[in-house]
Amino acid sequence: MTTAIDTNVIIALWDRDTVLSSAAQAALDKALAQGGLVVGAPVFSELLAAPGRSEPFLNSFFGNTATMVEWNLHEAVWRAAGRAFQKYAARRKEKRDPGPRRILADFLIGAHAFERGYRLLTLDDRLYRAAFPGLVLVRV
């Protein structure tokens, strides 16, 4: 089965904390052994936005790790992300949740995995469990 990777897993892989990076590496190795690895375009964009990263670096990283970047997100992904974000915003308003706010990219990442029938490897399964109840999640 193909595994989609959340941005936070790749960031953890590159972290100086060896416990965190080792856990991310082990989870990625296990996912690769069970099928292909993929990231959606929002993950690439979030990674590129960080200081010191470049497109050639990311292209090389994804090429060397046998991780495919899916650039085209179909209409169903955009619609599912919008619906999930809308429900999230309503829940947040209703509960007057002071916690950290989520951005649309989080919902695009979840919708991409859900609509394509992929598992999602993440450090933050709480958001995806609430937004996409049928999504198969693998937590690092």
Helices and strands as residue ranges (DSSP letters): E 3-5, H 7-13, H 18-34, E 37-40, H 41-48, H 55-64, E 67-70, H 75-95, H 104-116, E 119-122, H 125-131, E 137-139
